[in-house]
Amino acid sequence: MAQVNFKVASLFSGAGGMDIGFKSAGFEIVFANDFDKHACATYRENIGDHIVEASIEDIDVSTIPDCDVIIGGPPCQGFSVAGKMSLEDERSQLVYNFADIVLEKKPRAFVMENVDHLGKSPRFKLTRDSLRELFETDYFVQDGILLASDFGVPQRRRRYFMVGLLKAEIENQSTEPFLPIPNGEIAPTSRDILLSFPPPGQEGNERTINAKITLAASPVMRKSPYSGMLFNGLGRPVDLNRPIQTLAATFGGNKTPVVDERELRNGDDPWIVDYHSKLNNGMQAVFKQGPDFLRRLTVDECIVFQDFPRNYVLHGPKSAMFRQIGNAVPPGLARVIAKQIMKILQSLEPVLDWRAKVKSQHWSPNKKWRRGRGFSLAELKEAGIELWQANKKGVRIDKRRKSKHKVNVDLLMKLQTITHN
C-alpha cells in the first residue's frame, strides 16, 4: 500500500521554522500564511510560493485547503516577558483566531506554539483554560513546555505547545503522548557552533552587529555572571560551555548577546567571570567601553543557533532578520513534534479517498450498502484496519456472508485508496 502523504496548513508561518520541521518529518505543506513581508519573502525563497501574505483576520477560511494537520505559532509578544505580558495586548487575542480556524476546518490534528509563559504563568491561566475548553469540543488535547536543547537543538529555548487529536479519529484518548519525550540527544554547545564559523566579518560570517558594548554603571547582579545585566542594555554574555540562551526577536542592537573572542579562540579564562567576581567583592562599577575582545553574535551564527540550515536565505534588513529568527520555532524541535504526530496518525488507519468508493457504488457515506459487494475482511486487513478497530457501532463488512465482524463507519469514511478489483 502506498505511503500516506499527510497534508499541513501553516498559520503565522513566519520564516518557516515549524514548516521545515514538518517537511523533514514527511508532511506536505499545502498552505502557509503570514503578514510580515520580509518573512513571506524568506519563506518563498526557501520553502515555496504557497504562502499568502495577509493578516490572519483577512484570510477567507474556505481558501485554506483541506488538510490533516494545522500548525502555527500565534504572535507571542502579549505573553512574553520581552513584551507586555498583558491580555490587553491585541496580539494576545490571535490565539483565538487560530482556534477558530482549527474548529472550522477540523483537521485530524493541530499544533499550536507559543512562549512558555502562556503555559505556566498564573495570569494566563484563563487563556489556557478557555483555549482548552474551545478545542475539547472536538479534540483530545495535551499541552506542555518543551526545552529545545533536550532534542539536540543548540539553544536553551523553552516553548509551550498545545496539541490536539480529532475525537472522531479515536474512541478514547490515545495512550501515546502527543508531545515527544526527550531521548537523551546531546545538544551542541555555544562553543561548538561558534567555532564552526570564521571570525566575524570574514566570508561566511559577514553579517555583524556594530552596537557598542559598554559596562553598566548600575549592574543588576545575579549569582551567575551569565545572568543579570552587567552590560548597558539587555545583551548578556554567552556561556560557551552550554547551548546558547534563548534568541529573541529584538536582537540586533545592544540586546544582542556578547561573545568573549579571547576565550573562544585562545582558550583563555572567561573575562566575565573575573569581572563578576570583582563586582561581588566590592569593586565600583563604571560606565565605560568594554574590552575590545568582546563582540556581539552575528546574524549568520544566530541562523544556526536557531537550527535553520546554514545556507538559509533571510530577507530584509538585519532587524527583520533577527525578528524572523527570534520568532521561529527551531526546525529540529518542530521535527520531533511532527514525528510524534505522524506516528499517532499512522497508528489510527490509512487515509484513503473514500469518495472514490462512493462513486464506484461499493460504499455509501449514509451507512448503507449500495449496488455491488462490500469490503471483505481480508481487504480491510490489507488496508491496515485491524480487528481491534471493529465495534458494535459499525455495519457488517460483507452482508451476504453474514460476517460477525463489524467495522467503525467513521474509520471507513476516512479511508483514501484501497485497491479494489
VOPAGU-2260 file (C-alpha; in pm, 1 decimal, decimal comma):
REM VOPAGU-2260
SITE   aa  ch    i         X         Y         Z
SITE  MET   A    0       0,0       0,0       0,0
SITE  ALA   A    1     132,3     345,2     -90,8
SITE  GLN   A    2     267,0     563,1     186,7
SITE  VAL   A    3      21,3     821,8     312,8
SITE  ASN   A    4     114,8    1183,3     239,2
SITE  PHE   A    5     -28,9    1384,9     525,6
SITE  LYS   A    6    -104,4    1748,1     438,7
SITE  VAL   A    7     -41,3    2051,0     659,4
SITE  ALA   A    8    -175,6    2407,0     662,5
SITE  SER   A    9      55,8    2651,1     839,8
SITE  LEU   A   10     -68,3    2969,8    1008,5
SITE  PHE   A   11     150,8    3252,3    1143,6
SITE  SER   A   12     425,9    3081,8     945,1
SITE  GLY   A   13     697,0    3346,4     975,2
SITE  ALA   A   14    1026,9    3241,6     820,0
SITE  GLY   A   15     910,2    2880,0     816,9
SITE  GLY   A   16    1084,4    2712,3    1111,1
SITE  MET   A   17     793,1    2487,8    1204,3
SITE  ASP   A   18     720,8    2415,9     838,0
SITE  ILE   A   19    1076,9    2296,3     776,2
SITE  GLY   A   20    1044,5    2060,5    1071,6
SITE  PHE   A   21     716,9    1913,6     947,7
SITE  LYS   A   22     850,7    1882,1     592,8
SITE  SER   A   23    1158,2    1695,9     712,0
SITE  ALA   A   24     930,1    1457,8     904,4
SITE  GLY   A   25     743,4    1367,8     583,6
SITE  PHE   A   26     447,7    1607,4     582,9
SITE  GLU   A   27     342,8    1811,5     279,1
SITE  ILE   A   28     283,6    2184,0     340,7
SITE  VAL   A   29      -9,6    2289,2     121,4
SITE  PHE   A   30     -81,0    2634,9     266,9
SITE  ALA   A   31     106,1    2897,2     468,0
SITE  ASN   A   32      25,7    3247,8     586,8
SITE  ASP   A   33     196,2    3546,4     746,7
SITE  PHE   A   34     152,7    3922,6     732,0
SITE  ASP   A   35     524,3    4016,5     755,9
SITE  LYS   A   36     650,2    4093,5     405,9
SITE  HIS   A   37    1011,6    4007,9     485,8
SITE  ALA   A   38     914,3    3674,5     645,0
SITE  CYS   A   39     698,4    3590,6     343,5
SITE  ALA   A   40     986,9    3669,9     107,0
SITE  THR   A   41    1213,4    3445,1     315,9
SITE  TYR   A   42     954,0    3168,0     311,4
SITE  ARG   A   43     910,8    3184,0     -66,4
SITE  GLU   A   44    1287,2    3178,1    -121,2
SITE  ASN   A   45    1346,7    2871,2      94,6
SITE  ILE   A   46    1024,0    2669,5     105,7
SITE  GLY   A   47     770,6    2760,6    -162,2
SITE  ASP   A   48     522,7    3000,5    -318,3
SITE  HIS   A   49     220,9    2867,0    -131,8
SITE  ILE   A   50     247,4    3132,0     140,8
SITE  VAL   A   51     -24,7    3400,4     145,4
SITE  GLU   A   52      86,3    3743,4     265,8
SITE  ALA   A   53    -206,7    3881,1     464,8
SITE  SER   A   54    -338,2    3931,2     815,5
SITE  ILE   A   55    -494,4    3616,1     954,2
SITE  GLU   A   56    -811,2    3819,2    1009,8
SITE  ASP   A   57    -834,8    3882,1     633,9
SITE  ILE   A   58    -794,9    3517,3     531,3
SITE  ASP   A   59   -1106,1    3352,6     385,5
SITE  VAL   A   60   -1108,4    3019,7     568,4
SITE  SER   A   61   -1269,6    2850,0     268,5
SITE  THR   A   62    -949,8    2919,5      69,6
SITE  ILE   A   63    -740,6    2712,8     311,1
SITE  PRO   A   64    -712,5    2364,7     157,3
SITE  ASP   A   65    -844,7    2064,1     346,5
SITE  CYS   A   66    -558,5    1913,7     541,1
SITE  ASP   A   67    -467,1    1658,0     804,4
SITE  VAL   A   68    -288,5    1897,1    1039,7
SITE  ILE   A   69    -296,7    2270,6    1112,1
SITE  ILE   A   70      13,8    2418,6    1274,2
SITE  GLY   A   71     101,7    2767,4    1387,7
SITE  GLY   A   72     259,8    2998,0    1642,2
SITE  PRO   A   73      33,7    3299,1    1700,4
SITE  PRO   A   74     229,1    3615,3    1795,1
SITE  CYS   A   75     368,9    3580,1    2144,8
SITE  GLN   A   76     453,8    3939,1    2240,8
SITE  GLY   A   77     143,5    3972,8    2457,1
SITE  PHE   A   78     250,5    3670,0    2664,0
SITE  SER   A   79     627,6    3723,7    2660,2
SITE  VAL   A   80     847,0    3871,2    2933,5
SITE  ALA   A   81    1011,8    4061,7    2647,5
SITE  GLY   A   82     672,4    4211,9    2565,0
SITE  LYS   A   83     382,6    4349,5    2766,1
SITE  MET   A   84     274,7    4019,2    2929,6
SITE  SER   A   85     -77,7    4156,4    2902,1
SITE  LEU   A   86    -408,5    4008,4    2791,8
SITE  GLU   A   87    -498,5    4359,8    2678,0
SITE  ASP   A   88    -234,1    4337,2    2404,2
SITE  GLU   A   89    -426,4    4284,2    2078,2
SITE  ARG   A   90    -173,6    4020,4    1973,7
SITE  SER   A   91    -277,4    3807,2    2271,5
SITE  GLN   A   92    -615,3    3754,3    2103,9
SITE  LEU   A   93    -471,0    3594,4    1790,8
SITE  VAL   A   94    -457,7    3255,7    1963,0
SITE  TYR   A   95    -835,6    3260,2    1928,2
SITE  ASN   A   96    -812,2    3326,6    1554,4
SITE  PHE   A   97    -601,0    3013,0    1534,5
SITE  ALA   A   98    -861,0    2820,6    1735,9
SITE  ASP   A   99   -1147,9    2945,9    1519,6
SITE  ILE   A  100    -979,9    2824,2    1200,7
SITE  VAL   A  101    -897,2    2484,9    1351,3
SITE  LEU   A  102   -1255,4    2435,6    1469,5
SITE  GLU   A  103   -1395,3    2537,2    1130,8
SITE  LYS   A  104   -1157,6    2326,1     920,1
SITE  LYS   A  105   -1146,1    2033,1    1165,6
SITE  PRO   A  106    -813,0    1878,9    1064,7
SITE  ARG   A  107    -720,1    1544,7    1214,7
SITE  ALA   A  108    -467,9    1717,0    1443,5
SITE  PHE   A  109    -338,3    2062,4    1532,2
SITE  VAL   A  110     -19,5    2200,7    1690,1
SITE  MET   A  111     -12,3    2549,3    1845,0
SITE  GLU   A  112     316,2    2701,5    1973,0
SITE  ASN   A  113     382,6    2999,7    2196,4
SITE  VAL   A  114     617,5    3130,9    2465,7
SITE  ASP   A  115     649,4    2923,5    2781,4
SITE  HIS   A  116     476,2    3189,8    2990,7
SITE  LEU   A  117     146,5    3115,6    2818,8
SITE  GLY   A  118     183,9    2763,3    2954,0
SITE  LYS   A  119     294,0    2840,4    3309,4
SITE  SER   A  120     205,5    3193,9    3417,8
SITE  PRO   A  121     -96,0    3222,3    3654,4
SITE  ARG   A  122    -203,0    3541,5    3479,1
SITE  PHE   A  123    -261,6    3342,7    3156,6
SITE  LYS   A  124    -449,1    3053,0    3318,7
SITE  LEU   A  125    -780,6    3191,4    3192,0
SITE  THR   A  126    -644,2    3195,3    2836,1
SITE  ARG   A  127    -513,5    2837,7    2864,4
SITE  ASP   A  128    -838,0    2712,8    3012,2
SITE  SER   A  129   -1057,7    2890,5    2757,7
SITE  LEU   A  130    -849,2    2756,8    2466,4
SITE  ARG   A  131    -865,6    2404,7    2605,0
SITE  GLU   A  132   -1241,8    2434,8    2651,5
SITE  LEU   A  133   -1284,4    2552,2    2292,3
SITE  PHE   A  134   -1070,6    2275,7    2145,8
SITE  GLU   A  135   -1207,5    1997,2    2364,4
SITE  THR   A  136   -1547,6    2015,5    2196,0
SITE  ASP   A  137   -1388,9    1824,4    1906,1
SITE  TYR   A  138   -1036,9    1728,1    2014,8
SITE  PHE   A  139    -844,8    1538,1    2275,8
SITE  VAL   A  140    -591,1    1795,8    2395,1
SITE  GLN   A  141    -249,5    1770,8    2558,1
SITE  ASP   A  142     -10,7    2056,0    2629,9
SITE  GLY   A  143     330,0    2113,5    2780,9
SITE  ILE   A  144     655,9    2308,3    2775,4
SITE  LEU   A  145     949,4    2168,2    2578,1
SITE  LEU   A  146    1316,0    2266,7    2604,5
SITE  ALA   A  147    1473,0    2274,8    2257,3
SITE  SER   A  148    1816,8    2163,8    2379,6
SITE  ASP   A  149    1660,3    1840,3    2511,4
SITE  PHE   A  150    1614,2    1742,8    2147,0
SITE  GLY   A  151    1957,2    1829,2    2008,9
SITE  VAL   A  152    1890,3    2195,9    1926,4
SITE  PRO   A  153    2185,5    2419,3    2031,6
SITE  GLN   A  154    1961,3    2661,4    2224,2
SITE  ARG   A  155    1808,0    2666,1    2572,2
SITE  ARG   A  156    1472,7    2771,3    2433,4
SITE  ARG   A  157    1156,4    2679,4    2623,6
SITE  ARG   A  158     830,2    2685,3    2431,6
SITE  TYR   A  159     470,6    2598,3    2512,3
SITE  PHE   A  160     282,9    2361,6    2280,8
SITE  MET   A  161     -84,9    2267,7    2272,9
SITE  VAL   A  162    -159,3    1963,2    2057,1
SITE  GLY   A  163    -499,1    1818,1    1968,9
SITE  LEU   A  164    -621,1    1499,6    1802,8
SITE  LEU   A  165    -969,6    1487,6    1649,6
SITE  LYS   A  166   -1206,2    1282,1    1865,6
SITE  ALA   A  167   -1371,9    1137,4    1556,0
SITE  GLU   A  168   -1042,9     960,2    1485,8
SITE  ILE   A  169   -1044,9     752,8    1801,7
SITE  GLU   A  170   -1299,8     640,2    2058,4
SITE  ASN   A  171   -1072,5     704,0    2354,7
SITE  GLN   A  172    -778,4     932,2    2412,0
SITE  SER   A  173    -464,4     782,0    2264,4
SITE  THR   A  174    -227,6     627,4    2518,1
SITE  GLU   A  175      56,1     760,2    2301,9
SITE  PRO   A  176     169,3    1105,2    2428,7
SITE  PHE   A  177     102,2    1382,5    2178,8
SITE  LEU   A  178     427,7    1559,7    2264,7
SITE  PRO   A  179     771,5    1398,9    2227,3
SITE  ILE   A  180     977,5    1281,2    2523,7
SITE  PRO   A  181    1348,1    1378,8    2540,3
SITE  ASN   A  182    1560,5    1097,4    2403,1
SITE  GLY   A  183    1892,3    1192,2    2560,5
SITE  GLU   A  184    2033,9    1359,0    2248,9
SITE  ILE   A  185    2314,9    1596,8    2344,8
SITE  ALA   A  186    2286,8    1947,2    2201,6
SITE  PRO   A  187    2598,4    2123,7    2069,3
SITE  THR   A  188    2741,4    2391,6    2297,4
SITE  SER   A  189    2775,6    2756,5    2204,2
SITE  ARG   A  190    3148,2    2695,0    2163,6
SITE  ASP   A  191    3080,5    2412,2    1914,9
SITE  ILE   A  192    2864,2    2634,0    1694,5
SITE  LEU   A  193    3077,5    2948,6    1714,0
SITE  LEU   A  194    3398,3    2763,4    1629,6
SITE  SER   A  195    3229,7    2624,6    1318,3
SITE  PHE   A  196    3232,3    2983,3    1184,2
SITE  PRO   A  197    3523,5    3202,2    1079,6
SITE  PRO   A  198    3579,5    3516,6    1291,1
SITE  PRO   A  199    3310,8    3786,2    1246,5
SITE  GLY   A  200    3347,3    3989,7     930,5
SITE  GLN   A  201    3507,5    3713,3     728,4
SITE  GLU   A  202    3336,4    3528,9     443,0
SITE  GLY   A  203    3058,1    3310,5     577,2
SITE  ASN   A  204    3012,7    3529,3     887,0
SITE  GLU   A  205    2980,7    3876,9     739,7
SITE  ARG   A  206    2655,4    3999,6     894,7
SITE  THR   A  207    2795,3    4156,2    1210,8
SITE  ILE   A  208    2632,5    4380,5    1471,6
SITE  ASN   A  209    2806,9    4710,1    1545,3
SITE  ALA   A  210    2623,9    4803,6    1866,7
SITE  LYS   A  211    2885,1    4917,5    2119,9
SITE  ILE   A  212    2948,0    4704,0    2427,8
SITE  THR   A  213    2955,6    4923,2    2737,2
SITE  LEU   A  214    2970,5    4821,1    3102,3
SITE  ALA   A  215    2666,3    4915,3    3309,7
SITE  ALA   A  216    2714,9    5183,9    3574,4
SITE  SER   A  217    2447,8    5015,8    3787,2
SITE  PRO   A  218    2469,9    4645,1    3700,6
SITE  VAL   A  219    2195,0    4405,3    3802,7
SITE  MET   A  220    2379,2    4129,7    3986,7
SITE  ARG   A  221    2280,6    3764,4    3994,1
SITE  LYS   A  222    2451,7    3455,1    4131,7
SITE  SER   A  223    2574,8    3358,6    3784,4
SITE  PRO   A  224    2787,3    3600,0    3577,8
SITE  TYR   A  225    2582,5    3491,2    3275,3
SITE  SER   A  226    2260,0    3621,6    3429,9
SITE  GLY   A  227    2167,9    3967,0    3547,4
SITE  MET   A  228    2266,9    4273,0    3344,8
SITE  LEU   A  229    2636,2    4361,6    3357,2
SITE  PHE   A  230    2634,0    4545,1    3023,5
SITE  ASN   A  231    2442,2    4852,7    2918,9
SITE  GLY   A  232    2128,6    4715,4    2751,6
SITE  LEU   A  233    1991,9    4362,8    2778,0
SITE  GLY   A  234    2272,8    4179,9    2599,3
SITE  ARG   A  235    2403,7    3903,1    2824,0
SITE  PRO   A  236    2734,4    3717,3    2793,9
SITE  VAL   A  237    2736,4    3379,1    2618,5
SITE  ASP   A  238    2831,8    3077,0    2829,0
SITE  LEU   A  239    3042,9    2888,3    2578,1
SITE  ASN   A  240    3006,3    2559,4    2764,1
SITE  ARG   A  241    2628,4    2540,0    2724,4
SITE  PRO   A  242    2378,2    2570,1    2438,2
SITE  ILE   A  243    2302,8    2935,5    2363,8
SITE  GLN   A  244    2041,7    3122,6    2566,5
SITE  THR   A  245    1702,8    3193,7    2406,7
SITE  LEU   A  246    1734,2    3402,2    2090,4
SITE  ALA   A  247    1495,9    3698,6    2098,5
SITE  ALA   A  248    1324,0    3873,9    1810,5
SITE  THR   A  249    1457,3    4203,4    1947,5
SITE  PHE   A  250    1826,6    4124,0    1884,5
SITE  GLY   A  251    2025,9    4344,8    1651,2
SITE  GLY   A  252    2127,8    4625,7    1888,1
SITE  ASN   A  253    2251,6    4630,7    2246,4
SITE  LYS   A  254    2019,8    4342,4    2337,3
SITE  THR   A  255    2231,7    4105,2    2128,0
SITE  PRO   A  256    2436,8    3855,5    2338,2
SITE  VAL   A  257    2808,7    3916,0    2391,2
SITE  VAL   A  258    3087,4    3670,9    2299,1
SITE  ASP   A  259    3435,0    3666,2    2452,7
SITE  GLU   A  260    3658,1    3610,2    2146,3
SITE  ARG   A  261    3969,3    3560,5    2357,9
SITE  GLU   A  262    3803,0    3278,4    2549,9
SITE  LEU   A  263    3656,8    3131,4    2230,4
SITE  ARG   A  264    3965,5    3136,9    2006,3
SITE  ASN   A  265    4253,1    3120,6    2257,0
SITE  GLY   A  266    4102,7    2917,3    2539,6
SITE  ASP   A  267    4155,1    3197,6    2794,9
SITE  ASP   A  268    3955,2    3209,8    3117,7
SITE  PRO   A  269    3623,0    3392,7    3066,5
SITE  TRP   A  270    3666,5    3764,8    3134,2
SITE  ILE   A  271    3305,2    3797,5    3255,1
SITE  VAL   A  272    3362,2    3553,6    3543,5
SITE  ASP   A  273    3654,0    3758,2    3675,5
SITE  TYR   A  274    3464,6    4087,5    3631,0
SITE  HIS   A  275    3157,0    3946,7    3808,2
SITE  SER   A  276    3374,9    3825,6    4096,1
SITE  LYS   A  277    3535,8    4168,2    4137,9
SITE  LEU   A  278    3195,6    4336,8    4149,2
SITE  ASN   A  279    3082,5    4090,0    4414,3
SITE  ASN   A  280    3392,9    4173,9    4616,4
SITE  GLY   A  281    3312,2    4543,8    4624,5
SITE  MET   A  282    3466,7    4688,5    4308,5
SITE  GLN   A  283    3280,4    5000,4    4191,8
SITE  ALA   A  284    3111,1    4958,6    3852,9
SITE  VAL   A  285    3188,8    5231,6    3598,5
SITE  PHE   A  286    3005,8    5313,0    3276,5
SITE  LYS   A  287    3271,5    5264,2    3009,5
SITE  GLN   A  288    3358,2    5076,7    2691,0
SITE  GLY   A  289    3404,2    4703,2    2737,5
SITE  PRO   A  290    3724,4    4520,5    2634,9
SITE  ASP   A  291    3782,0    4507,0    2260,2
SITE  PHE   A  292    3783,6    4126,5    2257,1
SITE  LEU   A  293    3412,6    4126,6    2340,7
SITE  ARG   A  294    3173,7    4128,3    2044,3
SITE  ARG   A  295    2810,1    4056,0    1955,6
SITE  LEU   A  296    2658,7    3746,2    1797,3
SITE  THR   A  297    2618,1    3773,4    1420,6
SITE  VAL   A  298    2312,6    3705,2    1204,9
SITE  ASP   A  299    2487,3    3405,9    1047,5
SITE  GLU   A  300    2560,3    3248,5    1385,1
SITE  CYS   A  301    2204,0    3302,3    1506,1
SITE  ILE   A  302    2063,6    3126,0    1197,0
SITE  VAL   A  303    2246,7    2809,9    1304,1
SITE  PHE   A  304    2172,2    2853,7    1674,6
SITE  GLN   A  305    1802,4    2860,7    1579,1
SITE  ASP   A  306    1862,3    2530,9    1394,2
SITE  PHE   A  307    1793,0    2665,6    1045,9
SITE  PRO   A  308    2009,2    2530,1     762,0
SITE  ARG   A  309    2336,6    2722,4     743,3
SITE  ASN   A  310    2254,5    2841,2     388,9
SITE  TYR   A  311    1903,2    2961,3     478,9
SITE  VAL   A  312    1833,0    3289,6     298,8
SITE  LEU   A  313    1679,4    3567,6     508,0
SITE  HIS   A  314    1521,5    3876,7     350,6
SITE  GLY   A  315    1502,4    4229,7     486,2
SITE  PRO   A  316    1732,5    4447,2     697,7
SITE  LYS   A  317    1922,6    4294,4     990,0
SITE  SER   A  318    1648,7    4392,4    1235,5
SITE  ALA   A  319    1396,9    4198,5    1023,3
SITE  MET   A  320    1635,3    3902,4    1001,2
SITE  PHE   A  321    1669,7    3885,7    1380,4
SITE  ARG   A  322    1292,8    3918,7    1415,9
SITE  GLN   A  323    1237,2    3624,3    1182,5
SITE  ILE   A  324    1495,6    3414,4    1365,5
SITE  GLY   A  325    1370,5    3501,0    1712,8
SITE  ASN   A  326    1003,6    3439,8    1626,4
SITE  ALA   A  327    1068,7    3099,3    1468,9
SITE  VAL   A  328    1027,4    2752,2    1609,6
SITE  PRO   A  329    1362,9    2571,8    1576,3
SITE  PRO   A  330    1312,4    2323,3    1288,7
SITE  GLY   A  331    1472,7    2042,9    1490,0
SITE  LEU   A  332    1220,0    2087,7    1771,0
SITE  ALA   A  333     933,4    2106,1    1521,4
SITE  ARG   A  334    1059,9    1787,6    1355,3
SITE  VAL   A  335    1038,3    1574,2    1670,7
SITE  ILE   A  336     686,6    1703,0    1735,4
SITE  ALA   A  337     591,9    1628,8    1374,5
SITE  LYS   A  338     730,7    1275,5    1400,7
SITE  GLN   A  339     519,3    1214,9    1709,3
SITE  ILE   A  340     205,7    1339,8    1530,4
SITE  MET   A  341     294,3    1128,1    1227,2
SITE  LYS   A  342     333,9     820,0    1448,0
SITE  ILE   A  343     -10,1     871,5    1600,8
SITE  LEU   A  344    -185,2     935,8    1268,7
SITE  GLN   A  345     -25,3     632,7    1108,0
SITE  SER   A  346    -133,0     416,6    1401,8
SITE  LEU   A  347    -500,2     501,4    1354,8
SITE  GLU   A  348    -562,6     381,3     998,7
SITE  PRO   A  349    -456,3     460,8     644,8
SITE  VAL   A  350    -603,0     773,0     494,4
SITE  LEU   A  351    -761,7     686,6     161,0
SITE  ASP   A  352   -1009,3     853,9     -67,3
SITE  TRP   A  353   -1342,9     710,5      38,8
SITE  ARG   A  354   -1513,7     934,8    -217,5
SITE  ALA   A  355   -1380,8     705,6    -490,3
SITE  LYS   A  356   -1565,0     419,8    -320,8
SITE  VAL   A  357   -1888,1     614,4    -315,7
SITE  LYS   A  358   -1853,7     684,8    -688,4
SITE  SER   A  359   -1793,0     317,0    -762,2
SITE  GLN   A  360   -2104,4     238,2    -554,6
SITE  HIS   A  361   -1924,3      -2,6    -325,8
SITE  TRP   A  362   -1969,5     210,6     -16,8
SITE  SER   A  363   -2222,0     468,3      90,8
SITE  PRO   A  364   -2150,0     751,4     333,2
SITE  ASN   A  365   -2501,4     715,5     475,3
SITE  LYS   A  366   -2401,3     385,8     638,2
SITE  LYS   A  367   -2583,5     161,7     389,4
SITE  TRP   A  368   -2458,4     -82,0     127,6
SITE  ARG   A  369   -2524,9       9,8    -233,2
SITE  ARG   A  370   -2514,7    -195,1    -550,5
SITE  GLY   A  371   -2211,2    -429,0    -562,0
SITE  ARG   A  372   -2035,3    -611,0    -284,6
SITE  GLY   A  373   -1890,7    -455,7      30,2
SITE  PHE   A  374   -1540,3    -471,2     167,0
SITE  SER   A  375   -1431,4    -818,2     267,9
SITE  LEU   A  376   -1247,9    -873,6     593,9
SITE  ALA   A  377    -931,9    -963,3     400,0
SITE  GLU   A  378    -947,3    -633,4     209,9
SITE  LEU   A  379    -986,5    -437,9     530,2
SITE  LYS   A  380    -691,8    -615,5     686,9
SITE  GLU   A  381    -486,3    -544,9     374,4
SITE  ALA   A  382    -574,2    -177,9     412,3
SITE  GLY   A  383    -446,4    -176,3     767,2
SITE  ILE   A  384    -778,6    -193,1     951,5
SITE  GLU   A  385    -709,5    -423,6    1244,1
SITE  LEU   A  386    -975,8    -630,7    1416,0
SITE  TRP   A  387    -945,5    -428,9    1736,1
SITE  GLN   A  388   -1094,5    -137,5    1544,6
SITE  ALA   A  389   -1414,7    -331,4    1484,9
SITE  ASN   A  390   -1701,5    -239,6    1714,2
SITE  LYS   A  391   -2076,8    -262,4    1750,2
SITE  LYS   A  392   -2130,2      87,4    1615,9
SITE  GLY   A  393   -2035,3     -22,9    1265,8
SITE  VAL   A  394   -2210,6    -214,0     988,3
SITE  ARG   A  395   -2138,7    -561,8     859,7
SITE  ILE   A  396   -1831,6    -596,4     641,7
SITE  ASP   A  397   -1997,0    -837,8     399,8
SITE  LYS   A  398   -2369,4    -852,3     438,7
SITE  ARG   A  399   -2419,1   -1150,7     207,4
SITE  ARG   A  400   -2173,5   -1364,5     404,0
SITE  LYS   A  401   -2330,9   -1252,9     730,1
SITE  SER   A  402   -1989,9   -1190,1     883,3
SITE  LYS   A  403   -1990,6   -1125,3    1253,1
SITE  HIS   A  404   -1713,9    -872,5    1211,2
SITE  LYS   A  405   -1816,6    -509,8    1207,8
SITE  VAL   A  406   -1613,4    -200,7    1128,3
SITE  ASN   A  407   -1647,4     154,1    1252,7
SITE  VAL   A  408   -1819,2     363,2     984,8
SITE  ASP   A  409   -1621,7     677,7    1071,0
SITE  LEU   A  410   -1297,1     490,5    1012,6
SITE  LEU   A  411   -1407,9     377,7     668,6
SITE  MET   A  412   -1524,5     727,2     582,2
SITE  LYS   A  413   -1164,3     841,7     625,7
SITE  LEU   A  414   -1009,4     577,1     402,1
SITE  GLN   A  415    -833,9     710,4      99,3
SITE  THR   A  416    -748,5     425,3    -159,1
SITE  ILE   A  417    -784,7      61,0    -116,8
SITE  THR   A  418    -707,3    -131,3    -435,1
SITE  HIS   A  419   -1043,8    -286,1    -514,9
SITE  ASN   A  420   -1083,2    -506,8    -822,1
